[in-house]
Amino acid sequence: MNIFRLVADLLHLASIFILLLKIQQTKSCAGVSLKTQALYFVVFVTRYLDLFTHFYSVYNSLMKLFFIASSAYIVYLMWKPYRPTYSASTDTFRAEFLIVGAALLGLAFPDSWHILDILWSFSIYLEAVAILPQLFQMTRTGEAETITSHYVFALGAYRALYLMNWIYRYYTEGYMDVIAWVAGAVQTILYADFFYIYLTRVMRGRLFSLPV
């Protein structure tokens, strides 16, 4: 495992812990998109079905189990205990379009025609756009709590570092995965405006807010 993937995985873990900390400490999920969290749950479930068919390493299996369990737990917290604090009126992005689009791409351009590979491809396409409901919600409200901004930044940085991991592996191992590369690049581009605002405002101790 190279340094880019290791740091990326740590940032992915950090993003989840940051989000759980925000929900548990504030007893609220205000400003968090339930649609984005539900999409990530679908991503992890469809991607990690190979848990039942292949064993790669203890690290790999534990990470997969953690991502499935943590995403399910976050959806549960938002759907049940903290439902009254959920901002449904601002979480209005049509997530079903993202699922349908990813499903069509998964069927049209799968990694292979094996069912697990079709589902894997679907999960890659869906993950590329799963953050859109969260970004759209932040755009609608015009601002976000600092800890929510940290969560989104860690999530975006994880994907950006995975791009660097793929580039490194291409030059050292000849590794190539066009589906993952294109989806990862699209996902990173979606974070571009957020990264700019985060670095120019939140990192200077100000609230994340869109320029007027």
PyMOL commands that set and color helices and strands:
alter all, ss='L'
color gray80, all
select helices_A, chain A and resi 3-26+34-52+58-79+83-85+95-108+115-129+132-141+146-173+178-190+192-200+202-204
alter helices_A, ss='H'
color red, helices_A
select strands_A, chain A and resi 143-144+208-209
alter strands_A, ss='S'
color yellow, strands_A
deselect
rebuild
show_as cartoon
